[in-house]
Amino acid sequence: MDDNAANTTMRDFFRKRRHGDTFTGDGLTGNAGGIDLRSRRPGPAAVEVPFEPLSPGPGSDRPLRPGPPPLREVRGGALTAAPPPDEELPRFSLPVANGIRMAASAQAVSGIPPEVSQALREAFTPTRPKQEVNGLFVGRLNTLRRIIAAIEEERAHVVLHGDRGRGKTSLANAVERIAGQAGYLTVKMTCSAELCFEDMFRSLLRRVPANFQRGAATSPFAAGRSSGGFDARLPPGAFSVTQLADVLDEIAGTHVMFVLDEYDRVLSEDVKNKLAELIKNLTDNGSPVTLFVIGVAETVDQLLGKHPSIQRSLVAVHLPPMTDREIERIILVGAEAAGLTFAPEVRQKIVAFSKGLPYYAQLLSLHAARGAVARGARNVEREDLADALRRCAAEAERGLVEAYHRVIGPEENGTVADVLYLAAQAPFDEFGSFRAADVPAVPLRPGGNGRRLPEASVLSVLNELAVGEGGVLQQVIVPGGHRLRFRNQMMRQFILLAQAQQRGLV
C-alpha cells in the first residue's frame, strides 16, 4: 500500500469513529471501541461554543483570534461569552521610560491622582531612608555635629548604633553627603551575612580612583602611568590585614571614608576580628582613611566584638529616639511639602503613637494623608488617623504580630494584654528601657480614669513576659538593679496600634 492510500484509509477510519461516537447529556454513546458508556450517571448539560478557526481563511479580513471568548454560566445550564469586566485591571499610575518616571493621567490604584500620590511619597518616606540633606531632613543635628567632630577633629573611626526604625541609614546618608561637600571621597557598602572580609574591601577599593595613589596625586605624569585601581594592588586570593593596610596607606590627595551600613548582618567572627585589627592599623599608621560603621545594636561590642585595643580609635555614637518636637517637625515639614495640613489633635496623637521612632511617624502620616486626599480633603482629620492606625496594625511585620498574639493568647482583652499596654506607655530612657516599678502607675485609659490593675499582678506578669527566649521583654542589668525593655523595640508601637480602639486612643 502506497503512502496516499494509507493516509486515505486512516482518514476514513477516524471519520467513521468521529461520526459514530457522539456526546450527549447522558454521556458518550455509539461505537466507542466496544465499550457502552450509556450506563454512567448523567453529566452536565452540553456546552455549545461556535467553531472559529485560529487562522483566517484565504482572502478573509477577519483578524487572527487566539481562541474562544471566556464563558459564564446563565440560566438553563448553558454557557455564553462573558460580558466586559465591571472594573479595569489595576495598573501602575506612573509609567517608567528608560528608568525615569513619566507623568500619567490615569488614576492610581487607591483613587488618588498620580501627581498627588507622588508628592505624598516624597514627603513621607517610611520604607526608604532619606537620600538628600534638604528641607525634608529633620532633627538629629546634635548627633550630626558629634559624628563630624569625631571624623574631622579627632581623626577617629565612628560606629553609629541603635535600634531599628530610628533613622540610622538616613543619618548616615546625611553624613555621606556633607562629607562629600567637604571634599571627602565617600564609598558606601550595604553589608550582608555572606560577605567575607576580602570581598568587602576589594569591592570598596575598586571604587577608589587610581589617580589618588601616592605619586599620581602629586605628579600629573605619574597619573597616566597608573597600572590599575587600588583593588589591583591587593594580592590575588586571600590577603592579610597588614597587606590591606599597606595598600590603604598609599592613598594620597584625598581622605577616603568607607561607609559600612547594616553591619549587624555580618555574622562571621573572622570579618569582625579583621575589621577591628584594620581599625587599629589605620590609626597607628595615620592613614587618610576613616571607617564609618552603622548597625542595629545596643553596644559597640555587639557589632565589632570585644576588642579593648581599639577603644581609643573609635567614637561610638548611640542614636536615641527622637524627641516629641522632632517627630512633630517631621509631620509639619512633610505636610507642607505635600500641600496638606494636619489637625493639631492628629499631630499630637501621631507623636504619641510614634514614641520617638521616625519610621512610625512617617508611616502613620503617609496613610492618614492618603485617607484625607482620597475623600477629597486637604486637612488630615481624626477619621483619617483612625483608618491609618487600622491599616498599619493589619500590615505590621509578621514577627511582631505573631509574638504579640503568642503572649496574649486567645483572651485579647485579658490581663496580659493590659500589662503589655501599660509597659508600652511607661516612660523609657534613650535605650528604650523602663523601670518595672513605673508600670503599675500607668492608667489603662487616657485621662487616668477607670480601673487600675493591682501592683502585684502587674509585676508578676512582667516577670513572666521576661522569662525565656519566647518572652517579649528582657532584663537589662544596670547599676543597682535591672530594668526592662522590649526585645523588639518596635513592639512598643505595635501594641499601641493594636489596642488603639479598645483603649479609646483615637
C-alpha positions in Angstrom: 0.0 0.0 0.0 1.4 3.4 -1.0 1.5 6.4 1.3 -1.5 8.1 -0.3 -3.6 5.0 0.1 -2.5 4.6 3.7 -3.4 8.2 4.5 -6.8 7.8 2.9 -7.5 4.7 4.9 -6.5 6.4 8.2 -8.7 9.4 7.4 -11.7 7.2 6.7 -11.1 5.2 9.9 -11.1 8.3 12.1 -14.0 9.9 10.2 -16.1 6.8 11.0 -15.1 6.9 14.6 -15.9 10.6 14.9 -19.3 10.1 13.3 -20.1 7.0 15.3 -19.4 8.5 18.7 -21.4 11.5 19.9 -21.6 13.4 23.2 -25.0 13.9 24.8 -26.2 15.0 28.1 -26.3 11.2 29.0 -22.7 10.6 28.3 -20.8 9.0 25.4 -22.9 6.8 23.0 -22.1 5.0 19.9 -19.4 2.6 18.9 -16.7 3.7 21.5 -14.3 0.9 20.9 -16.9 -1.7 22.1 -17.5 0.0 25.4 -21.0 1.0 26.3 -20.9 4.2 28.4 -24.6 4.9 28.5 -25.0 3.4 32.0 -22.8 6.1 33.6 -24.5 8.8 35.7 -25.7 11.9 33.8 -23.1 14.6 33.2 -23.5 18.4 32.8 -25.6 20.0 30.1 -24.0 20.3 26.7 -21.9 23.3 26.0 -22.2 24.9 22.6 -19.3 27.0 21.5 -19.3 28.1 17.9 -16.3 26.8 16.0 -13.9 29.5 14.9 -10.7 28.6 13.2 -7.5 30.0 14.7 -6.3 31.4 11.4 -8.5 33.3 8.9 -9.3 31.8 5.6 -7.9 33.0 2.3 -9.0 36.5 1.4 -10.6 37.0 4.8 -10.1 40.4 6.5 -11.1 38.9 9.9 -8.2 39.4 12.4 -6.5 36.4 14.0 -8.1 35.4 17.3 -6.3 33.4 19.9 -9.3 31.2 20.8 -12.9 31.3 22.1 -14.0 34.0 24.5 -14.3 33.5 28.2 -17.5 31.7 29.3 -20.0 32.4 32.0 -23.0 30.3 33.3 -26.6 31.5 32.7 -30.0 30.1 33.5 -30.6 26.7 32.0 -27.0 25.5 32.3 -25.9 27.0 29.0 -22.6 28.9 28.8 -22.2 32.1 26.8 -19.5 34.7 26.3 -18.7 36.7 29.4 -19.5 40.4 29.4 -16.8 43.1 29.7 -15.5 43.3 33.3 -17.1 45.8 35.6 -13.7 47.2 36.8 -10.5 47.7 34.9 -7.4 45.8 35.9 -5.3 47.9 38.4 -2.2 49.4 36.9 0.8 51.4 37.9 -0.1 55.1 37.9 3.3 56.5 36.8 4.8 54.7 33.8 8.5 54.4 33.6 10.5 55.0 30.4 14.2 54.2 30.5 14.2 54.3 34.3 12.5 57.7 34.5 9.0 58.2 35.9 6.7 59.8 33.3 3.6 61.7 34.0 0.3 59.9 33.6 -3.3 60.9 33.6 -4.6 57.5 34.9 -5.8 57.3 38.5 -3.7 55.4 40.9 -4.9 52.1 42.5 -6.0 54.0 45.6 -8.0 56.5 43.6 -5.5 59.3 44.4 -4.2 61.3 41.4 -0.7 60.2 40.4 0.9 63.6 40.9 -0.6 63.9 44.5 0.4 60.3 45.3 4.0 61.0 44.2 4.1 64.2 46.3 3.0 62.2 49.3 5.6 59.5 48.7 8.3 62.2 48.5 7.0 64.0 51.7 6.7 60.9 53.9 9.2 58.1 53.3 8.7 55.2 55.9 10.0 52.5 53.6 13.2 54.1 52.4 15.9 56.3 54.1 16.3 59.9 53.2 18.9 60.3 50.4 19.4 64.1 50.4 20.2 66.7 53.0 17.3 69.1 52.3 14.3 70.6 53.9 12.8 67.1 54.5 15.7 66.1 56.7 14.6 66.8 60.2 16.3 66.6 63.6 19.5 64.8 64.7 21.6 67.9 64.5 23.5 67.2 67.7 24.2 63.7 66.5 25.5 65.1 63.2 27.8 67.5 65.0 29.2 64.7 67.1 29.9 62.5 64.1 31.5 65.3 62.1 33.7 66.3 65.0 34.9 62.7 65.6 35.9 62.4 61.9 37.3 65.9 61.3 38.8 66.9 64.6 39.6 63.6 66.4 40.5 61.6 63.3 38.6 58.7 64.8 36.6 56.0 63.3 32.9 56.1 64.0 30.4 53.4 65.0 26.7 54.5 64.8 24.4 52.1 66.6 20.8 51.9 67.8 17.5 50.1 67.4 15.6 49.7 64.2 13.4 52.4 62.9 15.4 55.3 64.4 16.8 56.6 61.1 20.4 55.4 61.2 20.7 55.0 57.5 19.1 58.4 56.8 21.6 59.9 59.2 24.5 58.0 57.6 23.4 59.3 54.2 23.4 62.8 55.5 26.9 62.4 56.9 28.0 61.0 53.5 26.6 64.0 51.6 28.1 66.5 54.0 31.5 64.8 53.8 31.3 64.8 50.0 30.6 68.5 50.0 33.8 69.0 52.1 35.9 67.0 49.6 35.9 63.6 51.2 35.7 60.6 48.9 32.9 58.5 50.4 32.4 54.9 49.3 29.4 53.1 50.8 28.5 49.4 51.1 25.4 47.7 52.5 26.7 44.6 54.2 25.2 41.1 54.0 25.5 37.9 56.0 27.6 36.0 53.4 30.1 38.8 52.9 33.7 37.9 53.6 36.5 40.4 54.5 38.4 40.1 51.2 35.3 40.6 49.0 34.2 43.6 51.2 37.4 45.6 50.7 38.0 44.5 47.1 34.6 46.0 46.3 35.3 49.2 48.2 38.8 49.7 46.8 37.5 49.2 43.2 35.6 52.4 43.6 38.6 54.5 44.7 40.0 56.2 41.6 43.6 55.1 40.7 44.7 58.8 40.4 44.7 59.0 44.2 47.6 56.7 44.5 50.7 58.2 46.1 52.8 59.7 43.3 49.9 60.0 41.0 48.3 62.6 43.3 51.4 64.9 43.2 52.6 64.2 39.6 50.3 64.6 36.6 52.7 62.5 34.6 52.6 59.6 37.0 48.8 59.5 36.9 48.9 58.5 33.2 51.2 55.6 34.0 49.0 54.1 36.7 48.9 50.4 36.5 45.3 49.9 37.8 42.9 50.7 40.6 43.6 50.1 44.3 41.9 46.7 44.2 44.5 45.6 41.7 47.3 46.3 44.2 46.0 43.6 46.5 47.4 40.1 46.1 45.1 37.5 44.4 43.0 35.4 46.7 43.2 35.9 50.5 45.3 38.7 51.9 46.2 39.8 55.4 45.1 42.9 57.3 48.6 44.2 57.1 48.7 43.9 53.3 45.4 45.8 53.1 46.6 48.5 55.4 49.7 48.9 53.3 47.5 49.5 50.2 45.3 51.9 52.0 48.4 53.8 53.2 49.2 54.5 49.5 46.1 56.8 49.2 47.1 60.5 48.8 45.4 63.6 47.6 42.1 62.9 49.4 40.6 61.5 52.5 38.5 58.3 52.0 35.5 57.5 54.1 34.3 53.9 53.9 30.6 53.6 55.0 29.6 50.1 56.1 25.8 50.1 56.5 23.8 47.3 58.2 27.0 45.8 59.6 24.8 43.9 62.1 24.0 41.5 59.3 27.6 40.3 59.2 27.8 37.0 61.1 31.4 36.0 60.6 33.6 36.4 63.6 36.6 36.4 61.2 35.3 39.5 59.5 34.7 41.3 62.8 38.1 40.4 64.1 39.9 41.5 60.9 37.9 44.8 60.8 38.9 45.6 64.4 42.6 44.8 63.5 42.3 47.1 60.5 40.9 50.0 62.6 44.0 49.7 64.9 46.4 49.6 61.9 44.9 52.6 60.2 45.0 54.6 63.4 48.6 53.6 64.1 49.7 54.4 60.5 47.8 57.7 60.3 46.3 56.6 57.0 43.9 59.0 55.3 41.0 56.5 55.7 38.0 56.6 58.0 35.7 53.7 58.7 32.0 54.7 59.4 30.2 51.6 60.7 26.4 51.6 61.1 24.3 48.8 62.6 21.5 47.7 64.9 23.0 47.0 68.3 22.7 48.1 71.9 26.5 48.3 72.3 29.6 48.6 70.1 30.8 45.2 71.3 27.7 43.6 69.7 28.8 45.0 66.3 32.5 44.7 66.4 33.1 42.1 69.1 35.2 42.8 72.3 38.5 44.4 71.3 39.7 46.7 74.1 42.7 47.7 72.0 40.6 49.7 69.5 38.5 51.6 72.1 40.8 54.7 71.8 40.5 54.6 68.0 36.7 54.6 68.0 33.9 57.1 68.8 30.7 55.2 69.5 27.5 57.2 68.8 24.3 55.8 70.1 21.2 57.0 68.2 18.4 57.7 70.7 14.7 58.0 70.0 13.7 61.4 68.5 12.2 64.0 70.8 8.5 64.8 70.5 9.4 68.1 69.0 11.4 66.4 66.2 8.6 63.9 65.5 6.1 66.8 65.2 8.6 68.6 62.9 8.6 65.6 60.6 4.8 65.8 60.3 4.8 69.5 59.7 7.6 69.5 57.1 6.0 66.6 55.2 2.6 68.2 55.3 4.0 71.4 53.8 5.8 69.5 51.1 2.6 67.7 50.2 0.4 70.7 50.3 -1.7 69.4 53.3 -2.4 70.3 56.8 -2.7 68.1 59.9 -5.2 68.9 62.6 -3.3 69.7 65.9 -5.0 66.8 67.6 -3.9 64.4 64.9 -0.3 65.6 65.1 -0.3 65.1 68.9 -1.7 61.6 68.5 0.9 60.6 65.8 3.6 61.9 68.1 2.2 59.8 71.0 1.9 56.6 68.9 5.4 57.0 67.4 7.2 57.0 70.7 10.3 58.6 69.2 10.6 56.4 66.1 10.6 58.4 62.8 9.6 55.3 60.9 6.1 55.2 62.6 5.7 58.9 62.3 6.3 58.7 58.6 4.1 55.6 58.2 1.1 57.0 60.1 1.4 60.4 58.4 1.5 58.9 54.9 -1.5 56.6 55.4 -3.5 59.4 57.2 -2.7 61.9 54.4 -3.7 59.4 51.7 -7.0 58.9 53.5 -7.7 62.6 53.6 -6.8 63.1 49.9 -8.9 60.1 48.9 -12.0 61.7 50.4 -11.2 65.0 48.7 -9.9 66.9 51.7 -6.7 68.8 52.3 -6.8 68.7 56.1 -6.0 65.4 57.8 -8.6 64.7 60.5 -9.2 62.2 63.2 -11.1 59.8 61.0 -8.1 59.6 58.6 -5.8 58.7 61.5 -8.2 56.0 62.7 -8.1 54.4 59.3 -4.3 54.7 59.2 -4.0 53.0 62.6 -6.1 50.1 61.4 -4.1 49.7 58.2 -0.7 49.9 60.0 -1.7 47.3 62.5 -3.0 45.0 59.8 0.1 45.4 57.7 2.7 45.1 60.5 5.7 42.9 60.4 4.6 39.3 60.7 7.1 38.6 63.5 5.6 41.3 65.7 2.1 40.1 65.1 2.9 36.5 66.0 4.9 37.4 69.1 2.1 39.7 70.3 -0.7 37.1 69.9 1.5 34.3 71.3 1.9 36.1 74.6 -1.7 37.4 75.0 -3.2 34.1 74.0 -6.9 33.8 73.0 -8.0 36.4 75.5 -7.3 39.6 73.7 -8.7 41.8 76.5 -7.1 39.9 79.3 -4.6 40.8 82.0 -1.5 40.1 79.8 -2.8 42.5 77.1 -3.4 45.1 79.8 0.1 44.8 81.2 1.6 45.0 77.7 -0.3 48.2 77.1 1.0 49.6 80.4 4.6 48.7 79.6 4.2 50.3 76.1 3.1 53.5 77.8 5.6 53.5 80.6 8.4 56.2 80.5 11.6 54.9 78.9 15.2 56.1 78.5 17.3 56.6 75.4 17.9 52.9 75.2 14.2 52.0 75.3 14.4 50.5 78.8 11.9 51.2 81.7 11.5 50.5 85.4 9.1 47.8 86.3 8.0 49.9 89.3 6.7 52.6 86.9 4.4 50.3 85.0 1.5 49.9 87.6 1.1 53.7 87.8 0.2 54.0 84.1 -3.6 54.4 83.5 -5.4 51.8 81.4 -7.3 54.6 79.5 -6.4 58.2 78.6 -7.1 60.8 81.2 -6.3 58.4 84.2 -10.0 57.4 84.6 -11.2 53.9 85.1 -9.8 50.8 86.8 -6.2 50.1 87.7 -4.5 46.8 88.0 -3.1 45.6 91.3 0.6 46.3 91.5 1.5 42.7 92.5 -0.4 41.4 89.5 1.3 43.7 87.1 4.8 42.9 88.4 4.1 39.2 88.2 3.0 39.4 84.6 6.1 41.5 83.7 8.3 38.8 85.2 6.6 36.1 83.1 7.0 38.2 79.9 10.7 38.5 80.5 11.4 34.8 81.1 12.9 32.6 78.3 13.7 33.3 74.7 10.0 33.5 73.8 9.3 36.5 76.1 8.7 39.9 74.5 10.6 41.6 77.3 14.2 41.2 78.5 16.0 42.3 81.6 18.8 44.9 81.3 21.4 45.0 84.1 22.1 48.5 85.4 24.0 49.8 88.5 21.9 49.0 91.5 19.5 46.5 89.8 17.9 46.0 86.4 15.4 47.5 84.0 13.2 46.0 81.3 13.0 46.6 77.6 11.2 45.1 74.6 13.3 42.6 72.7 12.0 44.1 69.5 11.8 47.9 70.1 9.0 48.2 67.5 6.8 46.1 69.7 6.0 49.2 71.9 4.4 51.0 68.9 2.6 47.9 67.6 0.9 47.3 71.0 -0.5 50.8 70.8 -1.7 50.4 67.2 -3.3 47.0 68.0 -5.1 48.3 71.1 -5.9 51.9 70.0 -9.6 51.3 69.5 -10.3 49.4 72.7 -8.3 51.9 74.8 -10.0 54.9 73.3 -6.8 56.4 72.0 -8.4 57.7 68.8 
